[in-house]
Amino acid sequence: MILALDCITILFLLVIAWQDFNKREISLVFLILLFGAIITKAFFQLEAGEWLKYFGINFLFIGIQFFILTVYFSVKNKKITAVINKSLGLGDALFFAVMSAAFVPVVFIFFYTLSLSLTLIAYLIWKIISQRTRKEIPLAGSMGVQYIFLISLHYFYPSISQYDDNWIISLFYK
């Protein structure tokens, strides 16, 4: 059942990535379907109360990020500035919310930080070698591809799990 849910999740992520890379927009329908696949898998792996606690912590982390970005851009622009649809697309923000349902907090923060960093590096390299002048970054699509990689990695290295943070902790404390 978990394999089937992972395949469905990967399918939805591929569609979202394709939409974001090609049109720089993603479908709300696929975000909802992705959220459904993620929470279904989570309920096979975790108890509902445990998942809800993790989701709440991760969602709060994203909320704090948006608050800090809003304060930063508001101070910079000397007026209250909305981050969504100015610096970050609504689809990206909704994708972050959906992804906050997919991990225990330590893994989520690790994934979020690493995937944002890798996306930025890839974008900068692409900007240097490409003649295109498009400024938008396909953030949700890029993070989706990286999540596909993480899901796939679990099948080669079962200790790597989105619901267990021991593998990340062991990277830093041996």
Summary of the structure (lengths in Angstrom):
residues: 174
radius of gyration: 16.7
end to end distance: 33.6
largest distance: 52.2
contacts: 487
relative contact order: 0.14
helix: 75%
strand: 2%
